[in-house]
Amino acid sequence: MKKAYNQTWIDNLHIQQQAAEWKSKNLLTPAQEEQVKEHFPEKFYRPGLFVKIGLFCFAVVACSFFIGFLSLFWVDTHSDTGFSVLSLIACGCFIFVLEFLIRDRKLFHSGVDNALLYAAVAAAMVPMFMLFNHAPLWAYCLAALAIIIPATLRYADLLGPIAIFGLVFTLLTDLMMKFALGKALLPFAIMVLSVCIYILVRKSRDIYYRECRQILEVLSLVTFYLGGNYLVVREANAIISGLNVSIAPQIAFAPLFYFFTLAIPVAYIVSGLKKPDRMLLIVGLLAFAFSIHTYFHYFSILTVSQGLTLAGALMIAGAVALIKYLHTPKHGISDEQDRKNNLADLQALIAAEKLGVTPHQPGLEFGGGTFGGGGAGEVY
Amino acid sequence: MTTRSILNDLTDKEIISPQQADTIDTFEHEKTFSIHWELRSILYLGILFFSSGAGILIYENIDTIGHQAIIAVIACITAYCYYYTYKNSLPFSPDQVENPNKLVDYVLLLGCSTFLGLEGYLQFQYNIFGSRYGLAVIIPTIIFFVCAYRFDHRGALSMAITGLASWLGLTIAPLSVLSDNDFSDAKLIIPAIALGSLLTAAGWISEEQHFKKHFAFMYMLMGGNLACIAAQIGLFSFEPKILYFFIGIGLCWFFILRARQAQSLLFLLMGTVYGYCILTYVIFTNLGADAALGLGIFYFLFSSVGVIYFLLNFKKFLGIKPEIRK
C-alpha cells in the first residue's frame, strides 16, 4: 500500500527530533542542530495539540453537515440502497479532500485529516450494514478489517491499530465461542494471539508506522496479561456460561492462572527494566496493581479504606526508598530528570479536582479513584 | 532507522565528525534508564490514595479513636510537612525555581491536603468557625496562595484558586465547572464572570510583568474557562443578553489574540470554540426558527470549513512568525 504522507519528511522529522535530544544533552552544538534542520528538512503542517483538537472537532461538524448537504440533492434517501449510494459518494468526496489536503496543505495527523479519514471509513462501512442486515458477527468483522487495514497501512492513523486489534479479538472470540472446547480454551487462545501480534509488530522497523507499532505492542501486552488474569478469567467464565450468581464459580486450571496473575506483571517489570523498555515497564506496573486488586477481590481481609490507606502508605514508602536508593544510578537505572515535566500543569489540575475540597463538607468528600485502577497512570 | 544509521547520515553530510559520532554512539549505549517520572507518579498516586483512605478510615472509626488523638496526628503531619518544605526550600524568586530536592513538591501537596482535612475536622467537630463559612474557606485559600508563591508550587496555586472560587460559592475545577455549579441562579453568573475575568487578568499580569510567569497558564485556564462558560450561560438564559454577548465575545477575542504570544494554543482553541458557540447562538436566535432550519445545514457546513481555514492559517491571520511553534 502506497503511503499517503511523505516518507522522507517523516524520516527527517525523526532525525530532527533525535538531534534536538542530543543537543539537550550537549552532544551537538546549536549550530550543528541548525545544520541538521537544513540538511534534513520537513515541511509538514503540525499545529499544537489544542489546535489539532479544534481542527478535529470542526472537521467532524463539517463532515456531518456535508452529508446533510448532499442529501438535500438526493431524492431517494429512504431506501437502503439509496442511502448506501449516498454514503459511498460522501466517502469518495472525503477521500478526495483528504488526499488534496495532505498534498496541498501538507497536513500530517493535524486533526482535519484524522477527521476526514474517520468520516471516510465510517461512510464506507455504512453500505455494509445497510445491505447485509443479518450477516453473522464474524462476517462484519472481516468486512470492517478489509476496509480498515488498507486505510491504516496508507495513513498510519493511530485509531487504526486500535480498531484492527479490537476486531481481530472479536473475531477470535466469536469463532471460539461456537464450540464447547473453544470456550474452555479461550483465555489461552487470547494469550497466544497476543504473543503472535507482539512478535509480528516487533519485527516492523518502519519509522512510518512507529506509533501504530507502539500502540499494538501496548495492547497486546495488556491482552496477554488480561487473558491470564485470574479475576478476568473467572468472572468472564461465569458470564459466558450464563450463570447468574453473585460469586463466580471456581475455574479449571486455577493454579495456572494464579501463577500467570503474579508472574506476568513481574516478568513485564523486570524485562522492562532490563531491556530497557518503558512501555513494558509501565504496563507491568499497571498490571501489578491490577493483580493486587485481583488478590484482594477474592481474599479480602481489608476494607476499602484500609486497603487504600495501606496501598498509599506502601506506594509512598516504596517510591521514597527507591528515589533515595537511585540517588546515584545503579544497574543502568537512574532517577534523572531527563525529560521535561510536561505534566506539571496536569498534576496541578488533578490536585484541584481531587484535593481542592471545601472545608465545610468534612470526611466523605475524599475518596477519589478506586484501588485497582492505580499504578503509574499519568506517565504518558 | 537506528541511532547508528542516523549518525551515519549526519557524518555523510559532514555535520558531525566521526569522532563525535562515536561519542554519541557510546553515550546512547551507556546511558542509564531513567524511571524518574514512573517513581514520581507512584508517589503522587500514593499520596492521593493515602489521604483518601485515611480520610475514610478516620471517618469510619471516629468513635473508637477519639477526636483529640486524630486532630493531634493530623496536625503533626501537617506541621511536619510545612516544616520539611520550609527547611528544604530555596529562596523566593519571581521566576520558576528548580529545586534539586525532588520530594519537596509532594510533601507540600500532602501538607496542604492534610491542612484542609484538619480544618474541616475542627469545624465539623468543634464548630470553631460557627456559621462563618467564608472565614473557614478564606484561611486555607490565603495560606495556599502564600505557599504557592513562596515555594513555587503550581498544585498549591490551583488549590488556592479553587478555594477562592468556593469562597464565592463556585466550583472552578475544569471538569466540574458545568456539573457542580448551579448556574440556574442568576446571582452566581456575575460573580463567576467577575472572578474568571479577575483570574485571567492575574494570569495576564504575571506574564506581562514576568512575575511567576509559569503561573499564568493555571490562572488563565481556570479563570478563562469559568468566565466563558458563565458568560455563555448568562447569554442563553438571562437578560440583558447584549451585555453577556459583549463580555463573552470580548473574552474570546482576548484569548485568540493571546495566541500571538504562542504561550499556549489551548487559549486559541478556547477562544475559537466559545466564540463560535456564542456567535452561532446569537445568529440563530435573531433569525427565528424557520429561517434557522432552512439555513442550518449551509451555515454549519460553511462556518466550520471557515473555522478550519482560520485554524490552519491562524498564524498568518494573527501575524505570528512561523518559527514560534509549540
Interface residues (C-beta under 8 A of the other chain):
Chain A: D11 H14 I15 Q18 A19 W22 K25 L27 L28 Q32 Q35 V36 H39 F40 Y45 R46 P47 G48 L49 F50 V51 I53 G54 L55 C57 F58 A59 V61 A62 F65 F66 G68 F69 L72 R105 V112 R205 I207 L273 P276 R278 L281 I282 L285 T303 V304 S305 Q306 G307 L308 T309 L310 A311 G312 A313 L314 M315 I316 G318 A319 V320 L322 I323 L326 P329 G332 I333 S334 D335 E336 Q337 D338 R339 N341 L343 A344 D345 Q347 A348 L349 A351 A352 E353 K354 L355 G356 V357 T358 P359 H360 Q361 P362 G363 L364 E365 F366 G367 G368 G369 F371 G374 G375 A376 G377 E378 V379
Chain B: M1 T3 I6 D9 L10 K13 I15 I16 Q20 T23 I24 F27 T32 F33 S34 I35 H36 W37 E38 L39 R40 S41 I42 L43 Y44 L45 G46 I47 L48 F49 F50 S51 S52 G53 A54 G55 I56 L57 I58 Y59 E60 K102 L103 L109 C112 S113 L116 G117 E119 G120 Y121 Q123 F124 Y133 A136 V137 P140 R154 G155 L157 S158 M159 I161 T162 G163 S166 I172 A173 P174 L175 S176 F217 M218 L221 M222 S264 L265 L266 L268 L269 T272 V273 Y276 I297 F298 F300 L301 S304 V305 V307 I308 L311 L312 F314 R325 K326
